[in-house]
Amino acid sequence: MDLVIRGATVYDGTGGPARVCDVGVTGGRIAAVGDLGSELSGRSVDAAGLALAPGFIDVHSHDDFAVFVMPEMDFKVAQGVTTTVVGNCGLGVAPFAAARAYLGFFGVDAQRGASLPTWDDYAGYLDAVDADPPSLNVAVLVGHGTLRLDAMGNDRRGATDYELASMADTLAAGLDAGCVGYSTGLIYEPGRYSSTEELIALARVMAGNGGGVYATHMRDEGIGLLGAVAEAISIGEEGGVPVQISHHKASGRSAWGLVSQSLVLIDAARARGVDVTADQYPYTAGSTSLFAVVQNADDGSEGVGETDWGAIVIASAPHHPEWEGESVVALARQFGRSPAQAAKAVVDAEGYGAVVIIHSMIDVDVRTVMAHPTTMIGSDGIPTVAGKPHPRLYGTFAKVLGHYARDEHVLSIEQAVHRASGMPAAKFGFADRGVIAAGAWADLVLFDPLVINDVATYDDPRRYPTGLRTVWVGGTAVMRDGRHTGERPGRTVRR
C-alpha cells in the first residue's frame, strides 16, 4: 500500500463508537480498515494514542475566490478541512460579470481580481478549479443573489416571468455542470427583495433537474427568527428539495432563547418528511459586511439582530488598516460623529471591503443548537488576505472537538466528527467521502484528542489550532505537524 496508518483510534464518520485499528491507503483511496499486519510495504505512520477521522467538510464557507488567491488554503487544512462548500449566502461565482460585484466582500482587491482566471459560467469555474487546484476539494452552490443580479440588476421588486426564467436557466446550467444546490442570502442585496414564491419556483427547477440542497441565510436571525425558519421550511417543502439553514443562531439580546423554538419547528418539519438540517459556527460573535448592517439598521428590518454599535468591531478595512480592531463606537469618537454616521463613513470609504465582527449571541444558545442532532459544522469564515478576520476562519472545527466535545461534553467526539464529515457528505451527496471505509477517498485527519483546540482569538485570529498532526487529501499530506507541505491535490466535488 502507499500508506498505512497504524494503531489509531478511528472515528469513522458514522457517529458509531471509535475503535483502534489500522487504515491502509492506495491510489488516493482507503484500501482497507482493520488489523493490516506488519508485512505491508509503503510508508507507515505510527498513530498509537492519536485519533483518525475523515477529513472535515466545511458546509458553509466563503472560499470561492480564496481557492485561487490563496490556493494552499492553510487556514482551512490546518484545522482538518479537506472539502469546502462555496457559494453560500446567495453569493455565487457565476455569471462572473455579476459575481465581480462581491469581490470586495471576499477580500479580493483590484490587483488580485485581475489575476483571477477567467470563466463565464459555473462549468467554467469548476474547470478552472480543476485546472489549478487548491490544497482541498471544492463543492459549489449556485448563488441566488448572483442569479438575480445578472437577470434584473439590483431592482427592488419582484421578478417578472422573463427574469425568473433567466434565473432558472442559469440555475439549471449550474446544476448540470455539477453544482450541489443553490443558496440564498435574504438579508443582502439583491436577495432581500425576492419573494418566497420566487424562491420556491427556483427550488422546483432544482427538484426537476436531479435535485440539490437549498441552503439559506434566512431573512431574519433576530426577533423574526421563527418566521424566517418557517419560510425556509416552506421553500423546501413546496419546492421538493432538502433545506440547509445556514449558521443557525439567535442574534441580538431580544432574540436570545428563540433557538429552542426554532429547533422545535425543524423537528416538526422533519416529522412530516421534510429534510431540514442546519449548520453552526461555535462562537458568540458573527461576521458580515458592514454595508449589510447599515442597511438593515436604516430600514429597521434588523435581519442581523438589533443594532448595538458598541458590539460591532471592524475586522477588515483594506484602505484603512488603522480602523481594524476598533469598534464602531470608538471610531465614532475619533470621527466626531454618531455611531450610525461613523459606520456609514466606513462603508463610504471601503464599500463591500468593510467586514465586521458582531458580538450578538450567548453561549447557552450556541450549546443548544450544537447539541441538536440536525446541526452540522460550518465555519462561515471570510478569508480576507489582511485584517483581523473572525477566529472562526482558523479555529471552528478544533473548537468544536476540543472545547465543546472533549472539555464541555455538549456532544461526544463521535458525534462531533460525524457532524463534520459523514453527515454533511450524505446531505450534499458527496459519494465516497465523509467516512473511513474501504473504497472511500482518503481524506483524513490525524489529531491528538487530548490536545486539539482552537487558539485563535479576536485580537490574534491567524493562529493554527493545536493538536493537528497530519491532514491528507486524496492520500496526499497537505499539513504535517503545523506546517503546510506545499501540496495541492484538491479537486472539484461535482453532483
Sequence and secondary structure as in RCSB ss.txt:
>XXXX:A:sequence
MDLVIRGATVYDGTGGPARVCDVGVTGGRIAAVGDLGSELSGRSVDAAGLALAPGFIDVHSHDDFAVFVMPEMDF
KVAQGVTTTVVGNCGLGVAPFAAARAYLGFFGVDAQRGASLPTWDDYAGYLDAVDADPPSLNVAVLVGHGTLRLD
AMGNDRRGATDYELASMADTLAAGLDAGCVGYSTGLIYEPGRYSSTEELIALARVMAGNGGGVYATHMRDEGIGL
LGAVAEAISIGEEGGVPVQISHHKASGRSAWGLVSQSLVLIDAARARGVDVTADQYPYTAGSTSLFAVVQNADDG
SEGVGETDWGAIVIASAPHHPEWEGESVVALARQFGRSPAQAAKAVVDAEGYGAVVIIHSMIDVDVRTVMAHPTT
MIGSDGIPTVAGKPHPRLYGTFAKVLGHYARDEHVLSIEQAVHRASGMPAAKFGFADRGVIAAGAWADLVLFDPL
VINDVATYDDPRRYPTGLRTVWVGGTAVMRDGRHTGERPGRTVRR
>XXXX:A:secstr
  EEEEEEEE  SSSS  EEEEEEEETTEEEEEE   S   SEEEE TT EEEE EEESS   TTHHHHSTT HH
HHTTTEEEEEE GGG  S SHHHHGGGTTTTT  HHHHHHS   SSHHHHHHHHHHS  SSEEEE EEHHHHHHH
HHTT SS   HHHHHHHHHHHHHHHHHT  EEEEETTSTTGGG  HHHHHHHHHHHHTTT  EEEEE S SSTTH
HHHHHHHHHHHHHHTS EEETT    SGGGTTTHHHHHHHHHHHHHTT  EEEEE SSSEEEEEHHHHHHHHHHT
  TT S  GGGEEEEE TT GGGTT BHHHHHHHHTS HHHHHHHHHHHHGGG EEEEE   HHHHHHHHHSTTE
EE       SSS   THHHHHHHHIIIIIIIIT SS HHHHHHHHTHHHHHHHT TT SS STTSB  EEEE TT
T B    SSS     BSEEEEEETTEEEEETTEE       B   
